[in-house]
Amino acid sequence: MVPTVTKQIEDLGLASAFSGINAPALTRLAILIGHNDVAKGAFSPHLLVSEWDYNQRVAREMQAAASEFGLEPRVFFRDRNRRGYATEIAIAYAAIDAWDPAAIMELHFNAGGGTGTETLYWHSSRNGKKLADAVREAILGELDMRDRGSRARRSGDRGSTSLRASAHPTILTEPFFGDSDSDCDRMLEVGETGLARAYLIGARDYFMS
């Protein structure tokens, strides 16, 4: 009986209408790849990759797994502009705002002789801090590195141009130091897939809080 009813529904063209019933809506998450194809950010001599290239790999892994976490990611890029960095950021975030995501993650990794995980947020954004905390905790749960905390940024601080570019909750991720032997050894164990899942877990936990 059931196969017959199903066939009748398909014949009437109603299958597509029924397929969306009770399907949960996915939450939009914008992913901005930090830096660009000319200024690629820090280079890891251990992983043999720049921030810009590495984080595209991570973003692809996020896209592949996102529906499992109830998320709809879209990847954005900061294109070169002769007017400089601030204009590049403004254009990139305008494109993101036009899509109207629930939150924004700008992907990076750190350098400069330290170790550990940190996230950055705009100092007056309560939701930005909540997102930064949730994502940082998820990264730490996966990577098990030194906790450098969620760090507030103000005008003139590193990352502040991005963090104040949108009214949507925005964070910059700095999950590890690309010039740290110990951090990079751990990243080789976890891989881009592990980091991508940590980002998705953190975003999901934020949206559910």
C-alpha positions in Angstrom: 0.0 0.0 0.0 2.7 2.5 1.0 4.7 2.1 -2.3 1.5 2.6 -4.3 0.7 5.9 -2.4 4.3 7.1 -2.8 4.0 6.4 -6.6 0.8 8.3 -6.8 2.3 11.3 -5.0 5.2 11.3 -7.4 2.9 11.1 -10.4 1.0 14.1 -9.1 4.2 16.1 -8.8 3.8 16.5 -5.0 7.0 14.8 -3.9 9.0 18.0 -3.9 6.4 19.7 -1.9 6.3 17.0 0.8 10.2 16.7 0.9 10.6 20.2 2.6 8.1 19.5 5.4 9.7 19.7 8.8 13.1 20.3 7.3 15.0 22.6 9.6 16.2 25.9 8.2 20.0 26.2 8.0 21.7 29.1 9.7 23.8 31.3 7.5 27.5 31.5 8.4 29.8 33.8 6.4 33.4 32.7 6.1 35.9 35.3 5.0 39.4 34.0 4.0 41.9 36.3 5.6 44.3 38.2 3.4 44.4 37.8 -0.4 46.2 36.2 -3.3 49.0 38.8 -3.2 49.4 39.4 0.5 48.8 35.9 1.7 49.5 36.5 5.4 51.9 34.5 7.6 53.7 31.5 6.0 54.2 28.4 8.1 57.6 26.8 7.5 56.4 23.7 9.2 53.2 23.2 7.2 54.7 24.8 4.1 51.6 26.9 3.5 50.3 30.5 3.8 47.3 31.6 5.8 45.4 32.4 2.6 46.0 29.0 1.0 45.6 27.0 4.2 42.3 28.6 5.2 40.7 27.9 1.8 41.3 24.2 2.5 39.7 24.6 5.9 36.7 26.5 4.4 36.1 23.7 1.9 36.0 21.2 4.7 33.5 23.4 6.5 31.3 23.6 3.5 31.4 19.8 3.1 30.3 19.1 6.7 28.2 22.2 7.5 24.7 20.7 7.1 25.5 18.2 9.8 25.6 21.2 12.2 22.6 23.0 10.8 24.7 25.6 9.1 24.8 27.1 5.6 28.2 28.5 5.0 29.3 30.8 2.2 32.9 31.7 1.5 34.0 35.2 0.7 37.3 36.7 -0.4 39.1 40.0 0.1 40.0 41.0 -3.4 42.9 43.3 -4.3 42.0 47.0 -4.6 44.4 49.8 -5.5 42.9 52.0 -2.8 44.4 49.7 -0.2 43.6 47.4 2.8 40.7 49.4 4.3 38.9 49.5 1.0 39.4 45.8 0.4 37.9 45.1 3.8 34.9 47.4 3.2 34.1 45.8 -0.1 34.4 42.3 1.3 32.2 43.0 4.3 29.6 44.8 2.1 29.3 41.7 0.0 28.9 39.6 3.2 26.2 42.0 4.6 24.3 41.8 1.4 24.0 38.0 2.0 22.8 38.8 5.5 24.4 36.0 7.6 23.7 35.3 11.2 27.5 35.6 12.0 30.9 36.0 10.3 34.2 34.2 10.8 37.3 35.6 9.3 39.9 32.8 9.1 43.6 33.2 10.0 46.4 31.6 11.8 49.0 33.3 14.0 52.8 33.8 13.8 55.4 35.7 15.8 57.0 33.2 18.2 54.0 32.3 20.4 51.9 29.2 20.9 48.2 28.5 21.3 44.7 29.5 20.4 42.9 32.8 20.5 39.9 34.5 18.9 39.4 38.2 18.4 36.2 40.2 18.6 35.1 43.9 18.6 35.2 45.2 22.2 31.6 46.4 22.4 29.9 43.5 20.7 28.3 41.2 23.2 27.4 38.7 20.6 30.8 38.9 19.1 32.3 37.9 22.4 29.8 35.0 22.8 30.8 33.8 19.3 34.5 34.2 20.1 34.2 32.2 23.3 32.1 29.4 21.8 34.5 29.0 18.8 37.6 29.2 20.9 36.3 26.6 23.3 35.5 24.3 20.4 38.9 24.8 18.9 40.6 24.0 22.3 38.5 20.9 22.6 39.8 19.6 19.3 43.3 20.9 19.3 44.2 20.8 23.0 46.5 23.8 22.8 47.4 26.6 25.1 44.4 28.9 25.7 45.3 32.5 24.9 41.7 33.6 25.4 39.1 35.6 23.5 40.6 39.0 23.0 38.8 42.3 22.6 39.9 44.7 19.9 39.5 48.5 19.7 40.3 51.1 17.0 43.9 50.8 15.8 44.3 47.2 17.2 45.3 44.4 14.9 42.1 43.1 13.2 39.9 46.0 14.3 39.1 47.1 10.7 37.4 43.8 10.0 35.8 43.4 13.4 33.9 46.7 13.2 33.1 46.4 9.4 29.7 44.7 10.0 26.8 44.9 12.4 26.7 41.1 12.4 28.6 39.2 15.1 32.1 38.9 13.7 35.3 37.2 14.9 38.8 36.5 13.7 40.2 33.1 14.4 43.8 32.4 15.3 43.7 28.7 16.1 47.5 28.1 16.2 50.9 29.6 15.5 52.3 28.6 12.1 55.9 29.2 13.3 55.5 26.9 16.3 56.8 23.3 16.0 54.5 22.0 18.7 51.4 23.8 17.3 52.1 22.6 13.8 52.7 19.1 14.9 49.3 19.1 16.5 47.7 20.6 13.4 49.2 17.8 11.3 47.5 15.3 13.6 44.1 17.1 13.5 44.2 18.2 9.9 42.1 20.8 8.1 39.0 18.5 8.7 39.5 18.6 12.5 39.8 22.3 12.5 36.9 22.8 10.2 34.7 20.7 12.5 35.8 22.7 15.5 34.7 25.9 13.8 31.4 24.4 13.0 30.8 23.1 16.5 31.7 26.5 17.9 29.3 28.3 15.6 26.5 25.8 16.3 27.0 26.1 20.0 26.8 29.9 19.7 23.6 29.8 17.7 22.0 27.4 20.2 23.0 29.4 23.3 
